[in-house]
Amino acid sequence: MVLTRGMRDNLGHYVHPSGNITVSMIMDGSAVYDYCCFCFDANGKLCGKDYMIFYNQTMSPQHEITYEATDNGADFVLTLNRLPVNIHKLVFTVSIDGNGTMGSINSHNVLITQPGNPGLAICIPGSDFLQEKAIISFEIYRKDGWRINAVASGFNGGLEALLTSFGGSVGLASEISGASLHQTPSAPAGTGKIILAKTAEDLTREAMNKINLSKDVVNLEKHIVNLSKTVIDISKKVDVDLGSTKARVVVVLDYSGSMNCLYSDGTVQSTLNKLVPLGLTFSNNNQINVYLFQNDYMRLPEMSLDNYDNYVFDVVKRSGYRIGGTNYAPVLNAIVEDFNLDYTATGIGVYAASDYNVAGDPTFILFITDGENSLADKKVCDELLRRISTKNMFVQFIGIGDEDFDYLRRVDKLTGRARDNTGFAEMLDLNQASDEELYTTVLEEFSRWLKGLQ
């Protein structure tokens, strides 16, 4: 179904309002465009800044509305039945950031989709506009359920004027549309609009200030510099201030028989040296929690500046832990229990995003393995990942070597979770990986999880 300007209809004819609905706003034009969703109460008043979703505030308080930039527009994901009852209308707008007018666009299109349902589209030709700087694209509102109105109306002012016309204060309008929220001059063309609290030099200086011994400067400085640069690059790419993030960092190391040579030839120790800066950058105590796993698991002493440089020989090899098989679930469950990341959901099924718990710093688990887990462990691991998807933790699986990793490919798309809480990447040879490759592999999906893009 295609709606044109002024048409109204029952949204339930095309999508199920109780499920996740994707709204794709697409512009065919040459300017830079800002896409926003504003929420209003029954009296037509704005419901506050928390319910203005746009490039610099990408989700509402309970994730009922989320935003993700795309190559030619933006996607909003809506869960209408979870919105507060005082929200009666959602208004979607697009405005020009900078010079230009809407009369120069070829078209503006909206696609409203949901798997298993027909969906609908709104098609707005550029010929409908002249000198307008913004378009009130469409509205979704409550009236005997949820209805849609293809407004398709031009607005002469830009985003600030549009917000003021909605009843926003001058100060709020300036904050939403002001330069403090727009792309920094140093950001590469095409990236987002996040303002970063720290530069790469700031991150490097902070980490280096935590180092006292000259040997640590020699061993770690290059890695710290490269990590800091990567953090800033990813922050600009993903539009999240990764450099200001604090997180508990956990490294989980495969201790199965096939990994033995990587411990013996120094590959694992070399990789740990590269991971130490993660603790210095993200962890409040500058340490990394370390676990070994095979069929079961062992928690090792934290890795820190005091013991990192010979950690494999002094800690791993002297732990008394024996090489064994490959099961993922026992060690993941142990991490949940060890750090009181208890989950309240029980049983098997789908876990609601409304139960998502974001309190405190996130737990970031870097899980390194060279092999597949057992069939029985796959089933247990699936359910565990579903349960902990309501918690503030993310698992980045890294598969090394030439294993197919069929399970990890599948689990990265595991259904029934409140939120996608895993990433998967392959690295054929850890020893040959550059700092940039390793840090990007480790952090990029974690950054998207932090922003709520996954």
N, C-alpha and C positions, 0 to 999 in steps of 0.2 A: 504494500500500500504506500502511495506517495501523497503526502499532504502538501498543499500550496498555501500561500499567504492567507491568513484569516480562518483557515479550517480548524475545527475542533472535533475531538472524538474521544471515546472511552479508551484509555490506554490498555485496559485489559483485553481488548479485541486483538491485540498484537503481541503482547508480552504478558507474563504473569507478574503482577506487582510485588508478590512476596519473594521472588527470586532475584538474583543479581541481574541487573540490566546494564548493558554497555551503551553509552551515548558517545558516538564518534562525531566530533565537530571538525569539518574539513574546509579549508579555504584554498581556492585556486586564485592566487594573487602573488604579487612580488614584494609586499611589505612584510613587516614582522607583526604578528597578531597575538593579542592576549585573550585567553578564554577564561570565563569566570562562571561560577554558579552562586547565586545569591538566594538565601532562604528568607521567607516572609511569614509573619503570623497571620491570624484571621483578620486583623485590622489593617493589614497591608504594611506593617512596620518590619524593618529588618530585624532578624533574630540574633543579631550580634556578630562580632567579628569571627567567632569560632565557626560560624556557619556561612562564611564566605570562602569558597574553595577555588583556588587559582594556582598560578605557578609557584608561589612562595608559601602557600599553605595548602598542602596537597591532600589533606584528609580532614574530615570532620571529627569531632571528639571521639565518637564510637565507631569510626570508619564506615558510617552509613553512606558517605559520599567520598570517593577518592578521585584523584586527578593524575593523569600521566601524559606528558608531552609526547607527540608522535611526529613523524617527519613532516607532515603537512597539516597538523592541527593538534587536537588534544582528545583524549578519551576520558570520560567520567564513568565510573562504575557506581551504580545506585542500588541500595537495598532499602526500598521505600518503607517497608513495614517496620523497620527499626528506627525510623526517624522519630524524634520527640513529637508528642501529640500537638504541641503548640505550633509546629511548622505546617503551614497550610499550602505553601506555594514555593516552587523552585523556579527561578528565572535564569536562563542561560544566555550569556552575552558574548560577543566577540568585538574587540576594539583594536585600533591600530596603535602600535607602539612607535611613535615618531611621526614622520611626515607621511603624507599619502591620504587618500580618501577611499571610501568604499565604492565609489563610482568606477574605480579602476580595476576592481576585481572581475574575474570571469564568472565565478559562481561561489556560493556558500552552500554546502550540503551538510545535512545531519542524518546519521544512520543510528537507529535505535534497535538493538539486536539482543537476542537471548537464545541460546541453544534450544532447539526443539520447538520454537515458536516463530511465526511468520515475520515479526518485526515490522518496521515502517521507516520511511525516509521523508525528509523535508528538503525540497530543492528550491533554492533561491537564486535567481539569475542576477548577475552584477548590474544588468540594465535597470533593475529596480531602484538603484541608488545614484546619488550625484556627489555632493560634497560631504556626506556624513562621515564621521570618524568612528562610529560604532554601530552595531546591529543588536537589537534585542531579538534574539533568534527564535526562542520558543519558551513555553512555560509548561510545567507539570503541576497540577493543582488538585486539591481534594474537593470532590463533589460527587457524592454517592459512589465512593471509590476514588480512583485516580484518573484524571483526564489530562489531555494534552491540547495545547493551543499553539498553532503555528503562527506566531506573532509576525515574524519577519519584518520588523519595523526598523528603519534607520534612525540614528540619533546623531545630532550635529556635533555634540561635544565628545571628548574622548572618555577614557575610563573614569577619570576623576569627576568629570561633569555628570557622567552616567550614575555613578554611585551617589553623588549629592542629590540627584533627582530622585533617587530611591529613598531619600531621607537620611542618608549617612551624614555625619558631621563633617565639616571642612577638614578637621584634623584627621579623622579616620580616612577620608577620601585621599588626603595627601599621603598618609602612611601606606595605603594600599597601592597607590599609583606612583608614589614618589621615587626619586632616584635611589634611595636607600634600599629599595627592593628590586632594582633593576640590574641588569648584567654589568659586571665590572668591566672597565676598559681593557683589563688584561685577559679577560676570558676569551677563548677562541670563538670565532664566528660560528653561530649555530648551536652554541651551548646554552644552558639555562641561565637563570637570573639570580642564583643564590649569591649572597655576599658572604665571603669566607672570613671568619674571625682571625685566622692565622695564615701567614704565607708559608711556603716551603722552608724559607730561611728561619722563620719562627719555630716551626716544628723541629727542625734540625738543631737549633740552639737549645731548645727545651730538653731534648733527648740527650744531647752531648753534655749538658750541665749536670746530668745524673751520673756521669762517668768520672771516676777518680783516678784509676790506674792507667798508666801510659799504654800498657798492653791492650786494654780494652779500647782505647782510642784507635790504635792500629787495627785491631780486629774488626771493629764495629762502625767506624766513621763512614766508610764508603756505603755500607748497607743502610745506615741511618739517613744519609743524604738521598740515596735512591728511593727509600721508602717515603720520605717526606715529599719528594717530587711526585711519586705515584699517587699518594694520598690527595694532593692538590689536583692532579689531572683527573682522577676519578671523581672528586667532589664536583668539578666543573661539568664533567660529562653526565653525571647522574643527577646533579642538582641537589646535593645534600652536603652539609658541612661535616664531612667525615673527620676532619682534623680536630674538631671540638668534641668528638665522641669519646666517652669513657666506656670500657667494656671489660668484663672478665674474659681473659684469653685462655683457652684450653686447647692443648695439642694432644691428639690421640694418635699413637703410632702402632702400626701393624707389627706384631712380633711372631708372625707365622714363619714356617720354614723357608719359604721362597724369599723372605726379606733378609735372611741371614747375611747374604753377601753384601747388602747395602749398609749393614752395620759394620761389617768387617773392613770394607774398602774406604770408609770415611764419608760416604754419601750422606748418611743420616746426620752425622756430626756437622758436616758442612751446611746442611739445611737448617739445623737447629741454630747455628750461628746467624744465619740470615733471618731467623724468626725472632731472635732476642729483641730487635728494635720494635716489634709489635707490642711487647710488654712495656717497653719504655715509653711508647707513644700512647697506648690505649689503656693500660691497666693502672689502677690507682696505686698499687703497691709495686709496680715495675716488674712484676714477676709473671711467669707463665705456668699454669697448672699442666702437668704431664701425666698421661695414662698410657700404659702398654695394654695391648689386647691380643688374644688369640682365641681359644674357645671360651675363656673367661677373661679376666682383666686384672691389672695391678695399678694402683695409684702410686706414683713416684713422688719424691720431694720436689717442690717447686723449682723451676729453672730460673736462675737470677744471675746478676753480674758476679756473684760469688762462685758459681759452679758451672756456668754454661760452656766454658771453653774445652772442657774434657768430660762433658756430661755423659756421653755414651759409655766411656770406659769406667768412670768413677761411680756413676749412678745406675745406668741401665745394666751393664755387665755384672755389676756387683749386687744387683737386686735379688738374685736367686730365682728370678722368674724364668721359666723354661719356654722355649719355642714350641708352638703348637699349631692349631688349626685357625679357622677364620670365622668368628661370629661377631656381628656388630652390636646386637641388642644389649648384651650384658654390660658392656662398658658405657653405652649411652644411658642406660637406666641408672647405673652407678653415679654418673655425673649429675643426673636429676636429683638423686637422693643426697649426694654429698653436699650440694649447694642449696638444698632446701627448695628446689624448683619443683615442688610437689604439684601434681595435677589433680584436680578435683573431679574431672570428667571420668566416668566409668563406663564399661561396656564397649561394644563395637558399634561404630556408626559414624555419622557425620558430626563434626564438632563446630559449634556456632562461633562465628567471629565476634559475636556480642560478648562471649566469655573471655575474650583475649585480655591478658593481663600485661600491662606495659610498665608496671611499677619497677623502679630501680634501674640500675645499669644493665644492659643486655649481657647475656653470656654468649660468647662467640667461640664455637667449637671448630677447630681445624682438624679434620679426620683424614689421615693419610693411610692408604692401603694399596696393595698390589694384587689383591685377589677377591673373588666372589665369596659371599657367605653361603652357608648351607640353606637348603630349602626350608627347614623348620625355622631357622633364624630369620629368613625373609619375612615370614608371616608375623612373627613377634615384632620384628623391627617396623613393619608397616603400621601396626597398631600403636606402637610406642610413639612413632613420629606423628600420628594423628592426635594422640593425647597431648603431647607436649607442644602441639601447634598453637595451643591457647596461651603459651608461656613466652616470656621475653628471652627466647634463645634461638640461635640460628646455627645450623650445622653445614659447614662447607666440606663436602667430600671431595678428595683429590685422588684420582686413580692413577697410579704410576705403572709404567711398563706397558706390555702389549696385550694385557687381558682385555676381553670384550666389554666387561663391566655392564652386562645386560641389566642387572638388578639396579645399579646406581643410576643408569639412564632412565629406568622406569620409575624409580622412587622420586626422582626429581620432578616428576609430573603426577605424584601420588594424589588421588582424589580423597575427599572426605576430611580435609584439614581446615581448621579455622583460617589459616593463613599459610602460604607457601613458606615453609621454614627450613628448606634445604637448598643447597646448590651442588652442582656436580661439574667437575672439570677434569680433563685428562692432561697428564704431563708424562711424555714418554721417558724422559731421562731427567731426574731431579738434579743430578750432578752437573748437567749441561745447561740448566735453566738460568737465564740471566736474572738479576734482581728484579728488573721491571716485569719480566714474565711471571716470576713467582708471586710478587706482591699484587699484581693485577689479578692473577688467577685467584689468589686468596681473598681479595677484598672487594672485587667489583660486585658480585652477587650479594654479599653482605651489605654493601652500600645501598643497593636497590631494596633489599629487605628493610633496612632502616627507614628508607623513605616511604615504604609501603607500595612499591611499584610491582612487586611480585604477587 
